Amino acid sequence: MSEETKYVELCKGINGLDKIILREVRGCSAEVYLFGGHVTSWKNEHGEELLFVSNKAIFKPPKAIRGGIPICFPQFSNLGSLEQHGFARTRFWTIDNDPPPFPTNSSNKAFIDLILKHSEEDVKIWPHRYEFRLRITLGPGGDLMLTSRIRNTNTDGKSFTFTFAYHTYFHVTDISEVRVEGLETLDYLDNLKNRERFTEQGDAIVFESEVDKVYLSTPTKIAILDHERKRTFELRKDGLPDAVVWNPWDKKAKAIPDLGDDEYKHMLCVEAACVEKPITLKPGEEWRGRQELSAVPSSYCSGQLDPVGAFSSEEIGPA
């Protein structure tokens, strides 16, 4: 990449929707649509796509984009009165040219700050005022970082409560050859069994049928091993105690209009989330939740999951 190449470029995406392309020197990239504040692409230096987006994804508001990293706020799933996964993923975000500072690695050049605020329409269905700031950063090594800061700006003295998830769709070669490490022995809520609570029994999680689970009190680091491609995704998170694992499998996939019948074989959602214990903010309070994704050759990190030191205390702290 030459000196002149843009680290951050605003352009038009599918159906003329505004998108931002982030690029790093080695050739990795990410794409973000202002519709939904939605990351739709994350490529390594070889140009290989690391996120799954359905071939049938509909890039037509107000329909949410199927794949990438949808933002679930202020409601995860159908746990409340709002539309599925809340409204943040179906609103138009704006570029935040003057975000309040927060401690960050200043060497990163490929990043964008987005903001979503309440609209008068939204206040009718969720009667609160908020500022949701989202920073999306592509690190020099190709890591993808998403930092969310949500502030209660209510003027009526009222607190609000929300649930949240980064609904990340990872691109995998063959779901039956994938395993997830870091969640073994943990308790989970099984969404296929009325959110009943169970304890994970296996050494690592593998996939041979539909899975829809919310793992609780999860470590800061989770690994997704794609054996076929000898690639491991590492998900590091902070402020997000839960981890949702979802694959619709064949029957459910056929029932999802914007997902190809066989596409479930090439996707896996592992979602850094806060679902079991919703977050409550008083007016003026701010919550922060962050995830960092990296992709490395499998031999590099299998069996070396060490959550200690995943984040320095300087980086993450009370607002």
Secondary structure as a PSIPRED ss2 file (coil, helix, strand):
# PSIPRED VFORMAT (PSIPRED V4.0)

   1 M C   1.000  0.000  0.000
   2 S C   1.000  0.000  0.000
   3 E C   1.000  0.000  0.000
   4 E C   1.000  0.000  0.000
   5 T C   1.000  0.000  0.000
   6 K C   1.000  0.000  0.000
   7 Y C   1.000  0.000  0.000
   8 V E   0.000  0.000  1.000
   9 E E   0.000  0.000  1.000
  10 L E   0.000  0.000  1.000
  11 C E   0.000  0.000  1.000
  12 K E   0.000  0.000  1.000
  13 G C   1.000  0.000  0.000
  14 I H   0.000  1.000  0.000
  15 N H   0.000  1.000  0.000
  16 G H   0.000  1.000  0.000
  17 L C   1.000  0.000  0.000
  18 D E   0.000  0.000  1.000
  19 K E   0.000  0.000  1.000
  20 I E   0.000  0.000  1.000
  21 I E   0.000  0.000  1.000
  22 L E   0.000  0.000  1.000
  23 R E   0.000  0.000  1.000
  24 E C   1.000  0.000  0.000
  25 V C   1.000  0.000  0.000
  26 R C   1.000  0.000  0.000
  27 G C   1.000  0.000  0.000
  28 C C   1.000  0.000  0.000
  29 S E   0.000  0.000  1.000
  30 A E   0.000  0.000  1.000
  31 E E   0.000  0.000  1.000
  32 V E   0.000  0.000  1.000
  33 Y E   0.000  0.000  1.000
  34 L C   1.000  0.000  0.000
  35 F E   0.000  0.000  1.000
  36 G C   1.000  0.000  0.000
  37 G C   1.000  0.000  0.000
  38 H E   0.000  0.000  1.000
  39 V E   0.000  0.000  1.000
  40 T E   0.000  0.000  1.000
  41 S E   0.000  0.000  1.000
  42 W E   0.000  0.000  1.000
  43 K E   0.000  0.000  1.000
  44 N C   1.000  0.000  0.000
  45 E C   1.000  0.000  0.000
  46 H C   1.000  0.000  0.000
  47 G C   1.000  0.000  0.000
  48 E C   1.000  0.000  0.000
  49 E E   0.000  0.000  1.000
  50 L C   1.000  0.000  0.000
  51 L E   0.000  0.000  1.000
  52 F C   1.000  0.000  0.000
  53 V E   0.000  0.000  1.000
  54 S C   1.000  0.000  0.000
  55 N C   1.000  0.000  0.000
  56 K C   1.000  0.000  0.000
  57 A C   1.000  0.000  0.000
  58 I C   1.000  0.000  0.000
  59 F C   1.000  0.000  0.000
  60 K C   1.000  0.000  0.000
  61 P C   1.000  0.000  0.000
  62 P C   1.000  0.000  0.000
  63 K C   1.000  0.000  0.000
  64 A C   1.000  0.000  0.000
  65 I C   1.000  0.000  0.000
  66 R C   1.000  0.000  0.000
  67 G E   0.000  0.000  1.000
  68 G C   1.000  0.000  0.000
  69 I E   0.000  0.000  1.000
  70 P C   1.000  0.000  0.000
  71 I E   0.000  0.000  1.000
  72 C E   0.000  0.000  1.000
  73 F C   1.000  0.000  0.000
  74 P C   1.000  0.000  0.000
  75 Q C   1.000  0.000  0.000
  76 F C   1.000  0.000  0.000
  77 S C   1.000  0.000  0.000
  78 N C   1.000  0.000  0.000
  79 L C   1.000  0.000  0.000
  80 G C   1.000  0.000  0.000
  81 S C   1.000  0.000  0.000
  82 L C   1.000  0.000  0.000
  83 E C   1.000  0.000  0.000
  84 Q C   1.000  0.000  0.000
  85 H C   1.000  0.000  0.000
  86 G C   1.000  0.000  0.000
  87 F C   1.000  0.000  0.000
  88 A H   0.000  1.000  0.000
  89 R H   0.000  1.000  0.000
  90 T H   0.000  1.000  0.000
  91 R C   1.000  0.000  0.000
  92 F E   0.000  0.000  1.000
  93 W C   1.000  0.000  0.000
  94 T E   0.000  0.000  1.000
  95 I E   0.000  0.000  1.000
  96 D C   1.000  0.000  0.000
  97 N C   1.000  0.000  0.000
  98 D C   1.000  0.000  0.000
  99 P C   1.000  0.000  0.000
 100 P C   1.000  0.000  0.000
 101 P C   1.000  0.000  0.000
 102 F C   1.000  0.000  0.000
 103 P C   1.000  0.000  0.000
 104 T C   1.000  0.000  0.000
 105 N C   1.000  0.000  0.000
 106 S C   1.000  0.000  0.000
 107 S C   1.000  0.000  0.000
 108 N C   1.000  0.000  0.000
 109 K C   1.000  0.000  0.000
 110 A E   0.000  0.000  1.000
 111 F E   0.000  0.000  1.000
 112 I E   0.000  0.000  1.000
 113 D E   0.000  0.000  1.000
 114 L E   0.000  0.000  1.000
 115 I E   0.000  0.000  1.000
 116 L E   0.000  0.000  1.000
 117 K E   0.000  0.000  1.000
 118 H C   1.000  0.000  0.000
 119 S C   1.000  0.000  0.000
 120 E H   0.000  1.000  0.000
 121 E H   0.000  1.000  0.000
 122 D H   0.000  1.000  0.000
 123 V H   0.000  1.000  0.000
 124 K H   0.000  1.000  0.000
 125 I H   0.000  1.000  0.000
 126 W C   1.000  0.000  0.000
 127 P C   1.000  0.000  0.000
 128 H C   1.000  0.000  0.000
 129 R C   1.000  0.000  0.000
 130 Y E   0.000  0.000  1.000
 131 E E   0.000  0.000  1.000
 132 F E   0.000  0.000  1.000
 133 R E   0.000  0.000  1.000
 134 L E   0.000  0.000  1.000
 135 R E   0.000  0.000  1.000
 136 I E   0.000  0.000  1.000
 137 T E   0.000  0.000  1.000
 138 L E   0.000  0.000  1.000
 139 G C   1.000  0.000  0.000
 140 P C   1.000  0.000  0.000
 141 G C   1.000  0.000  0.000
 142 G C   1.000  0.000  0.000
 143 D C   1.000  0.000  0.000
 144 L E   0.000  0.000  1.000
 145 M E   0.000  0.000  1.000
 146 L E   0.000  0.000  1.000
 147 T E   0.000  0.000  1.000
 148 S E   0.000  0.000  1.000
 149 R E   0.000  0.000  1.000
 150 I E   0.000  0.000  1.000
 151 R E   0.000  0.000  1.000
 152 N E   0.000  0.000  1.000
 153 T C   1.000  0.000  0.000
 154 N C   1.000  0.000  0.000
 155 T C   1.000  0.000  0.000
 156 D C   1.000  0.000  0.000
 157 G C   1.000  0.000  0.000
 158 K C   1.000  0.000  0.000
 159 S C   1.000  0.000  0.000
 160 F E   0.000  0.000  1.000
 161 T E   0.000  0.000  1.000
 162 F E   0.000  0.000  1.000
 163 T E   0.000  0.000  1.000
 164 F E   0.000  0.000  1.000
 165 A E   0.000  0.000  1.000
 166 Y E   0.000  0.000  1.000
 167 H C   1.000  0.000  0.000
 168 T C   1.000  0.000  0.000
 169 Y E   0.000  0.000  1.000
 170 F E   0.000  0.000  1.000
 171 H E   0.000  0.000  1.000
 172 V C   1.000  0.000  0.000
 173 T C   1.000  0.000  0.000
 174 D C   1.000  0.000  0.000
 175 I H   0.000  1.000  0.000
 176 S H   0.000  1.000  0.000
 177 E H   0.000  1.000  0.000
 178 V E   0.000  0.000  1.000
 179 R E   0.000  0.000  1.000
 180 V E   0.000  0.000  1.000
 181 E E   0.000  0.000  1.000
 182 G C   1.000  0.000  0.000
 183 L C   1.000  0.000  0.000
 184 E C   1.000  0.000  0.000
 185 T C   1.000  0.000  0.000
 186 L C   1.000  0.000  0.000
 187 D E   0.000  0.000  1.000
 188 Y E   0.000  0.000  1.000
 189 L E   0.000  0.000  1.000
 190 D E   0.000  0.000  1.000
 191 N H   0.000  1.000  0.000
 192 L H   0.000  1.000  0.000
 193 K H   0.000  1.000  0.000
 194 N C   1.000  0.000  0.000
 195 R C   1.000  0.000  0.000
 196 E E   0.000  0.000  1.000
 197 R E   0.000  0.000  1.000
 198 F E   0.000  0.000  1.000
 199 T E   0.000  0.000  1.000
 200 E C   1.000  0.000  0.000
 201 Q C   1.000  0.000  0.000
 202 G C   1.000  0.000  0.000
 203 D C   1.000  0.000  0.000
 204 A C   1.000  0.000  0.000
 205 I E   0.000  0.000  1.000
 206 V E   0.000  0.000  1.000
 207 F C   1.000  0.000  0.000
 208 E C   1.000  0.000  0.000
 209 S C   1.000  0.000  0.000
 210 E C   1.000  0.000  0.000
 211 V E   0.000  0.000  1.000
 212 D E   0.000  0.000  1.000
 213 K E   0.000  0.000  1.000
 214 V E   0.000  0.000  1.000
 215 Y E   0.000  0.000  1.000
 216 L C   1.000  0.000  0.000
 217 S C   1.000  0.000  0.000
 218 T C   1.000  0.000  0.000
 219 P C   1.000  0.000  0.000
 220 T C   1.000  0.000  0.000
 221 K E   0.000  0.000  1.000
 222 I E   0.000  0.000  1.000
 223 A E   0.000  0.000  1.000
 224 I E   0.000  0.000  1.000
 225 L E   0.000  0.000  1.000
 226 D E   0.000  0.000  1.000
 227 H C   1.000  0.000  0.000
 228 E C   1.000  0.000  0.000
 229 R C   1.000  0.000  0.000
 230 K C   1.000  0.000  0.000
 231 R E   0.000  0.000  1.000
 232 T E   0.000  0.000  1.000
 233 F E   0.000  0.000  1.000
 234 E E   0.000  0.000  1.000
 235 L E   0.000  0.000  1.000
 236 R E   0.000  0.000  1.000
 237 K E   0.000  0.000  1.000
 238 D E   0.000  0.000  1.000
 239 G C   1.000  0.000  0.000
 240 L C   1.000  0.000  0.000
 241 P C   1.000  0.000  0.000
 242 D E   0.000  0.000  1.000
 243 A E   0.000  0.000  1.000
 244 V E   0.000  0.000  1.000
 245 V E   0.000  0.000  1.000
 246 W E   0.000  0.000  1.000
 247 N E   0.000  0.000  1.000
 248 P C   1.000  0.000  0.000
 249 W H   0.000  1.000  0.000
 250 D H   0.000  1.000  0.000
 251 K H   0.000  1.000  0.000
 252 K H   0.000  1.000  0.000
 253 A H   0.000  1.000  0.000
 254 K H   0.000  1.000  0.000
 255 A H   0.000  1.000  0.000
 256 I C   1.000  0.000  0.000
 257 P C   1.000  0.000  0.000
 258 D C   1.000  0.000  0.000
 259 L C   1.000  0.000  0.000
 260 G C   1.000  0.000  0.000
 261 D C   1.000  0.000  0.000
 262 D C   1.000  0.000  0.000
 263 E H   0.000  1.000  0.000
 264 Y H   0.000  1.000  0.000
 265 K H   0.000  1.000  0.000
 266 H H   0.000  1.000  0.000
 267 M E   0.000  0.000  1.000
 268 L E   0.000  0.000  1.000
 269 C E   0.000  0.000  1.000
 270 V E   0.000  0.000  1.000
 271 E E   0.000  0.000  1.000
 272 A E   0.000  0.000  1.000
 273 A E   0.000  0.000  1.000
 274 C E   0.000  0.000  1.000
 275 V E   0.000  0.000  1.000
 276 E E   0.000  0.000  1.000
 277 K E   0.000  0.000  1.000
 278 P E   0.000  0.000  1.000
 279 I E   0.000  0.000  1.000
 280 T E   0.000  0.000  1.000
 281 L E   0.000  0.000  1.000
 282 K C   1.000  0.000  0.000
 283 P C   1.000  0.000  0.000
 284 G C   1.000  0.000  0.000
 285 E C   1.000  0.000  0.000
 286 E E   0.000  0.000  1.000
 287 W E   0.000  0.000  1.000
 288 R E   0.000  0.000  1.000
 289 G E   0.000  0.000  1.000
 290 R E   0.000  0.000  1.000
 291 Q E   0.000  0.000  1.000
 292 E E   0.000  0.000  1.000
 293 L E   0.000  0.000  1.000
 294 S E   0.000  0.000  1.000
 295 A E   0.000  0.000  1.000
 296 V E   0.000  0.000  1.000
 297 P E   0.000  0.000  1.000
 298 S H   0.000  1.000  0.000
 299 S H   0.000  1.000  0.000
 300 Y H   0.000  1.000  0.000
 301 C C   1.000  0.000  0.000
 302 S C   1.000  0.000  0.000
 303 G C   1.000  0.000  0.000
 304 Q C   1.000  0.000  0.000
 305 L C   1.000  0.000  0.000
 306 D C   1.000  0.000  0.000
 307 P C   1.000  0.000  0.000
 308 V C   1.000  0.000  0.000
 309 G C   1.000  0.000  0.000
 310 A C   1.000  0.000  0.000
 311 F C   1.000  0.000  0.000
 312 S C   1.000  0.000  0.000
 313 S C   1.000  0.000  0.000
 314 E C   1.000  0.000  0.000
 315 E C   1.000  0.000  0.000
 316 I C   1.000  0.000  0.000
 317 G C   1.000  0.000  0.000
 318 P C   1.000  0.000  0.000
 319 A C   1.000  0.000  0.000
